[in-house]
Structure formats: structure tokens, C-alpha cells
């Protein structure tokens, strides 16, 4: 999914509001190095427990915005 900065921020804000209503938090990677494995990735976190999406092998690297959108729309 190729988005310009404005589109990405708009989608991020919409996802944050949707997830907050459901009791979750959208977290982003704080890495500034574009070569880092988790640069620009996201996680959905339950406010009472721990990371819920993505989970399993490779979850420490997060998911891209497209994968987060698919998960929220399921």
C-alpha cells in the first residue's frame, strides 16, 4: 500500500479512534533508522494485557499499515 504522508496520517488517526472505542491502542515503531526491521511498523495492544496483533513468529517486527487495516476490518 503506497500512501503519501497526509493519507497515512489520516488513516492512522481513523484506526486509532476505531481501536480506542474497542479498548485497544495502536502503537508505532519509534525507530528512526529506515534499515531497521521494525521501522514504520505498527502493533495493536490490548489496554489490559499485552500485544495482540501481530502475534507469533516475527511479531516483534510488527505489521505494516495494510495488515493492521485488514485485521481491524475482520
N, CA, C and O atoms as a GROMACS GRO file, in nm:
protein
  296
    1UNK      N    1   0.085  -0.117   0.000
    1UNK     CA    2   0.000   0.000   0.000
    1UNK      C    3   0.090   0.123   0.000
    1UNK      O    4   0.163   0.148   0.096
    2UNK      N    5   0.083   0.199  -0.108
    2UNK     CA    6   0.167   0.319  -0.120
    2UNK      C    7   0.081   0.443  -0.094
    2UNK      O    8  -0.009   0.474  -0.173
    3UNK      N    9   0.109   0.512   0.015
    3UNK     CA   10   0.032   0.630   0.054
    3UNK      C   11   0.125   0.749   0.070
    3UNK      O   12   0.242   0.734   0.106
    4UNK      N   13   0.072   0.867   0.044
    4UNK     CA   14   0.152   0.985   0.077
    4UNK      C   15   0.136   1.011   0.226
    4UNK      O   16   0.055   0.947   0.293
    5UNK      N   17   0.213   1.103   0.279
    5UNK     CA   18   0.218   1.127   0.423
    5UNK      C   19   0.083   1.169   0.480
    5UNK      O   20   0.044   1.124   0.587
    6UNK      N   21   0.012   1.253   0.409
    6UNK     CA   22  -0.118   1.302   0.455
    6UNK      C   23  -0.220   1.188   0.463
    6UNK      O   24  -0.294   1.177   0.561
    7UNK      N   25  -0.223   1.102   0.360
    7UNK     CA   26  -0.314   0.988   0.360
    7UNK      C   27  -0.283   0.892   0.474
    7UNK      O   28  -0.373   0.843   0.542
    8UNK      N   29  -0.154   0.866   0.496
    8UNK     CA   30  -0.112   0.775   0.602
    8UNK      C   31  -0.155   0.828   0.739
    8UNK      O   32  -0.206   0.752   0.821
    9UNK      N   33  -0.135   0.959   0.762
    9UNK     CA   34  -0.174   1.019   0.891
    9UNK      C   35  -0.325   1.013   0.912
    9UNK      O   36  -0.371   0.988   1.023
   10UNK      N   37  -0.401   1.035   0.805
   10UNK     CA   38  -0.548   1.030   0.814
   10UNK      C   39  -0.594   0.889   0.849
   10UNK      O   40  -0.679   0.870   0.936
   11UNK      N   41  -0.539   0.790   0.781
   11UNK     CA   42  -0.576   0.650   0.808
   11UNK      C   43  -0.534   0.611   0.948
   11UNK      O   44  -0.610   0.545   1.019
   12UNK      N   45  -0.414   0.651   0.990
   12UNK     CA   46  -0.366   0.622   1.126
   12UNK      C   47  -0.462   0.679   1.230
   12UNK      O   48  -0.497   0.610   1.326
   13UNK      N   49  -0.503   0.804   1.212
   13UNK     CA   50  -0.593   0.868   1.309
   13UNK      C   51  -0.728   0.795   1.315
   13UNK      O   52  -0.782   0.775   1.423
   14UNK      N   53  -0.780   0.756   1.201
   14UNK     CA   54  -0.906   0.683   1.196
   14UNK      C   55  -0.893   0.548   1.266
   14UNK      O   56  -0.981   0.508   1.341
   15UNK      N   57  -0.782   0.478   1.240
   15UNK     CA   58  -0.759   0.349   1.306
   15UNK      C   59  -0.745   0.365   1.457
   15UNK      O   60  -0.799   0.286   1.534
   16UNK      N   61  -0.673   0.468   1.499
   16UNK     CA   62  -0.656   0.493   1.644
   16UNK      C   63  -0.792   0.513   1.712
   16UNK      O   64  -0.817   0.455   1.818
   17UNK      N   65  -0.878   0.594   1.651
   17UNK     CA   66  -1.010   0.617   1.710
   17UNK      C   67  -1.094   0.489   1.714
   17UNK      O   68  -1.158   0.460   1.815
   18UNK      N   69  -1.092   0.414   1.606
   18UNK     CA   70  -1.168   0.289   1.600
   18UNK      C   71  -1.120   0.192   1.707
   18UNK      O   72  -1.201   0.132   1.778
   19UNK      N   73  -0.989   0.176   1.718
   19UNK     CA   74  -0.932   0.083   1.816
   19UNK      C   75  -0.956   0.130   1.959
   19UNK      O   76  -0.981   0.048   2.047
   20UNK      N   77  -0.949   0.259   1.984
   20UNK     CA   78  -0.976   0.311   2.118
   20UNK      C   79  -1.117   0.280   2.162
   20UNK      O   80  -1.141   0.247   2.278
   21UNK      N   81  -1.213   0.291   2.069
   21UNK     CA   82  -1.352   0.258   2.102
   21UNK      C   83  -1.366   0.110   2.138
   21UNK      O   84  -1.454   0.073   2.215
   22UNK      N   85  -1.278   0.026   2.082
   22UNK     CA   86  -1.283  -0.118   2.109
   22UNK      C   87  -1.195  -0.159   2.227
   22UNK      O   88  -1.191  -0.277   2.264
   23UNK      N   89  -1.125  -0.063   2.288
   23UNK     CA   90  -1.041  -0.092   2.403
   23UNK      C   91  -0.898  -0.129   2.372
   23UNK      O   92  -0.831  -0.193   2.453
   24UNK      N   93  -0.851  -0.090   2.254
   24UNK     CA   94  -0.714  -0.120   2.212
   24UNK      C   95  -0.636   0.008   2.184
   24UNK      O   96  -0.694   0.117   2.176
   25UNK      N   97  -0.505  -0.006   2.168
   25UNK     CA   98  -0.418   0.106   2.136
   25UNK      C   99  -0.337   0.070   2.012
   25UNK      O  100  -0.287  -0.042   2.000
   26UNK      N  101  -0.325   0.164   1.919
   26UNK     CA  102  -0.238   0.146   1.803
   26UNK      C  103  -0.103   0.204   1.838
   26UNK      O  104  -0.092   0.324   1.864
   27UNK      N  105   0.000   0.121   1.837
   27UNK     CA  106   0.136   0.165   1.868
   27UNK      C  107   0.220   0.161   1.741
   27UNK      O  108   0.198   0.077   1.654
   28UNK      N  109   0.315   0.253   1.732
   28UNK     CA  110   0.404   0.256   1.617
   28UNK      C  111   0.548   0.234   1.662
   28UNK      O  112   0.583   0.260   1.777
   29UNK      N  113   0.628   0.187   1.570
   29UNK     CA  114   0.770   0.172   1.597
   29UNK      C  115   0.833   0.309   1.615
   29UNK      O  116   0.803   0.402   1.539
   30UNK      N  117   0.920   0.323   1.713
   30UNK     CA  118   0.986   0.451   1.736
   30UNK      C  119   1.122   0.458   1.666
   30UNK      O  120   1.196   0.556   1.683
   31UNK      N  121   1.154   0.357   1.589
   31UNK     CA  122   1.283   0.355   1.518
   31UNK      C  123   1.290   0.467   1.416
   31UNK      O  124   1.191   0.498   1.350
   32UNK      N  125   1.406   0.526   1.404
   32UNK     CA  126   1.429   0.632   1.306
   32UNK      C  127   1.517   0.584   1.191
   32UNK      O  128   1.536   0.656   1.093
   33UNK      N  129   1.569   0.464   1.203
   33UNK     CA  130   1.657   0.408   1.101
   33UNK      C  131   1.575   0.329   1.000
   33UNK      O  132   1.521   0.223   1.034
   34UNK      N  133   1.563   0.376   0.876
   34UNK     CA  134   1.483   0.306   0.775
   34UNK      C  135   1.531   0.162   0.748
   34UNK      O  136   1.456   0.083   0.692
   35UNK      N  137   1.654   0.129   0.786
   35UNK     CA  138   1.705  -0.005   0.764
   35UNK      C  139   1.668  -0.102   0.877
   35UNK      O  140   1.690  -0.223   0.864
   36UNK      N  141   1.614  -0.050   0.986
   36UNK     CA  142   1.573  -0.135   1.099
   36UNK      C  143   1.455  -0.222   1.057
   36UNK      O  144   1.368  -0.178   0.980
   37UNK      N  145   1.451  -0.345   1.107
   37UNK     CA  146   1.346  -0.439   1.068
   37UNK      C  147   1.206  -0.393   1.107
   37UNK      O  148   1.109  -0.423   1.037
   38UNK      N  149   1.194  -0.320   1.217
   38UNK     CA  150   1.061  -0.278   1.260
   38UNK      C  151   1.030  -0.132   1.227
   38UNK      O  152   0.932  -0.076   1.276
   39UNK      N  153   1.111  -0.070   1.144
   39UNK     CA  154   1.090   0.070   1.106
   39UNK      C  155   0.955   0.087   1.036
   39UNK      O  156   0.926   0.015   0.940
   40UNK      N  157   0.872   0.181   1.083
   40UNK     CA  158   0.745   0.211   1.019
   40UNK      C  159   0.635   0.110   1.043
   40UNK      O  160   0.531   0.115   0.978
   41UNK      N  161   0.655   0.018   1.136
   41UNK     CA  162   0.555  -0.085   1.162
   41UNK      C  163   0.466  -0.050   1.280
   41UNK      O  164   0.495   0.042   1.356
   42UNK      N  165   0.358  -0.125   1.294
   42UNK     CA  166   0.255  -0.099   1.394
   42UNK      C  167   0.222  -0.224   1.474
   42UNK      O  168   0.248  -0.336   1.430
   43UNK      N  169   0.165  -0.203   1.592
   43UNK     CA  170   0.114  -0.310   1.677
   43UNK      C  171  -0.019  -0.266   1.734
   43UNK      O  172  -0.039  -0.148   1.761
   44UNK      N  173  -0.111  -0.361   1.752
   44UNK     CA  174  -0.235  -0.334   1.824
   44UNK      C  175  -0.218  -0.395   1.961
   44UNK      O  176  -0.187  -0.513   1.975
   45UNK      N  177  -0.239  -0.313   2.065
   45UNK     CA  178  -0.217  -0.356   2.202
   45UNK      C  179  -0.347  -0.348   2.281
   45UNK      O  180  -0.419  -0.248   2.274
   46UNK      N  181  -0.376  -0.454   2.356
   46UNK     CA  182  -0.491  -0.453   2.446
   46UNK      C  183  -0.454  -0.367   2.567
   46UNK      O  184  -0.343  -0.380   2.620
   47UNK      N  185  -0.543  -0.279   2.610
   47UNK     CA  186  -0.510  -0.188   2.719
   47UNK      C  187  -0.490  -0.260   2.852
   47UNK      O  188  -0.431  -0.202   2.944
   48UNK      N  189  -0.537  -0.382   2.865
   48UNK     CA  190  -0.524  -0.455   2.991
   48UNK      C  191  -0.416  -0.562   2.992
   48UNK      O  192  -0.373  -0.605   3.098
   49UNK      N  193  -0.372  -0.605   2.875
   49UNK     CA  194  -0.275  -0.716   2.870
   49UNK      C  195  -0.150  -0.678   2.792
   49UNK      O  196  -0.073  -0.593   2.836
   50UNK      N  197  -0.130  -0.741   2.678
   50UNK     CA  198  -0.008  -0.717   2.601
   50UNK      C  199  -0.041  -0.709   2.452
   50UNK      O  200  -0.158  -0.699   2.416
   51UNK      N  201   0.059  -0.714   2.369
   51UNK     CA  202   0.040  -0.705   2.224
   51UNK      C  203  -0.050  -0.818   2.177
   51UNK      O  204  -0.030  -0.933   2.215
   52UNK      N  205  -0.150  -0.787   2.096
   52UNK     CA  206  -0.238  -0.891   2.045
   52UNK      C  207  -0.224  -0.911   1.894
   52UNK      O  208  -0.254  -1.020   1.844
   53UNK      N  209  -0.181  -0.810   1.823
   53UNK     CA  210  -0.160  -0.827   1.680
   53UNK      C  211  -0.042  -0.742   1.636
   53UNK      O  212  -0.036  -0.625   1.673
   54UNK      N  213   0.049  -0.794   1.562
   54UNK     CA  214   0.059  -0.933   1.521
   54UNK      C  215   0.111  -1.020   1.635
   54UNK      O  216   0.172  -0.970   1.729
   55UNK      N  217   0.088  -1.148   1.625
   55UNK     CA  218   0.139  -1.242   1.724
   55UNK      C  219   0.205  -1.358   1.652
   55UNK      O  220   0.185  -1.378   1.532
   56UNK      N  221   0.284  -1.434   1.724
   56UNK     CA  222   0.354  -1.548   1.666
   56UNK      C  223   0.492  -1.510   1.617
   56UNK      O  224   0.543  -1.402   1.648
   57UNK      N  225   0.555  -1.600   1.539
   57UNK     CA  226   0.690  -1.575   1.489
   57UNK      C  227   0.695  -1.448   1.405
   57UNK      O  228   0.610  -1.428   1.317
   58UNK      N  229   0.792  -1.363   1.430
   58UNK     CA  230   0.808  -1.240   1.356
   58UNK      C  231   0.726  -1.124   1.411
   58UNK      O  232   0.733  -1.013   1.358
   59UNK      N  233   0.649  -1.147   1.516
   59UNK     CA  234   0.562  -1.043   1.573
   59UNK      C  235   0.642  -0.927   1.630
   59UNK      O  236   0.592  -0.815   1.637
   60UNK      N  237   0.766  -0.953   1.669
   60UNK     CA  238   0.847  -0.845   1.726
   60UNK      C  239   0.877  -0.737   1.623
   60UNK      O  240   0.919  -0.627   1.659
   61UNK      N  241   0.855  -0.767   1.495
   61UNK     CA  242   0.880  -0.670   1.390
   61UNK      C  243   0.755  -0.591   1.354
   61UNK      O  244   0.763  -0.496   1.276
   62UNK      N  245   0.639  -0.627   1.409
   62UNK     CA  246   0.516  -0.554   1.384
   62UNK      C  247   0.453  -0.586   1.250
   62UNK      O  248   0.492  -0.681   1.183
   63UNK      N  249   0.356  -0.505   1.212
   63UNK     CA  250   0.285  -0.522   1.085
   63UNK      C  251   0.278  -0.387   1.015
   63UNK      O  252   0.286  -0.282   1.078
   64UNK      N  253   0.264  -0.392   0.883
   64UNK     CA  254   0.251  -0.265   0.811
   64UNK      C  255   0.107  -0.214   0.820
   64UNK      O  256   0.019  -0.285   0.870
   65UNK      N  257   0.083  -0.095   0.774
   65UNK     CA  258  -0.048  -0.031   0.789
   65UNK      C  259  -0.157  -0.111   0.718
   65UNK      O  260  -0.269  -0.120   0.768
   66UNK      N  261  -0.126  -0.169   0.604
   66UNK     CA  262  -0.223  -0.250   0.530
   66UNK      C  263  -0.268  -0.372   0.609
   66UNK      O  264  -0.387  -0.405   0.611
   67UNK      N  265  -0.175  -0.439   0.676
   67UNK     CA  266  -0.209  -0.556   0.758
   67UNK      C  267  -0.294  -0.515   0.878
   67UNK      O  268  -0.386  -0.588   0.916
   68UNK      N  269  -0.264  -0.400   0.936
   68UNK     CA  270  -0.343  -0.351   1.050
   68UNK      C  271  -0.486  -0.321   1.005
   68UNK      O  272  -0.581  -0.355   1.075
   69UNK      N  273  -0.501  -0.258   0.889
   69UNK     CA  274  -0.634  -0.227   0.836
   69UNK      C  275  -0.714  -0.356   0.814
   69UNK      O  276  -0.831  -0.363   0.850
   70UNK      N  277  -0.650  -0.457   0.754
   70UNK     CA  278  -0.718  -0.585   0.730
   70UNK      C  279  -0.762  -0.648   0.862
   70UNK      O  280  -0.874  -0.698   0.872
   71UNK      N  281  -0.676  -0.645   0.963
   71UNK     CA  282  -0.709  -0.704   1.092
   71UNK      C  283  -0.827  -0.632   1.157
   71UNK      O  284  -0.915  -0.697   1.212
   72UNK      N  285  -0.829  -0.501   1.151
   72UNK     CA  286  -0.937  -0.423   1.214
   72UNK      C  287  -1.069  -0.447   1.141
   72UNK      O  288  -1.175  -0.448   1.204
   73UNK      N  289  -1.064  -0.465   1.009
   73UNK     CA  290  -1.186  -0.484   0.930
   73UNK      C  291  -1.240  -0.626   0.934
   73UNK      O  292  -1.348  -0.651   0.881
   74UNK      N  293  -1.168  -0.719   0.993
   74UNK     CA  294  -1.215  -0.857   1.002
   74UNK      C  295  -1.328  -0.872   1.098
   74UNK      O  296  -1.379  -0.982   1.117
   0.00000   0.00000   0.00000
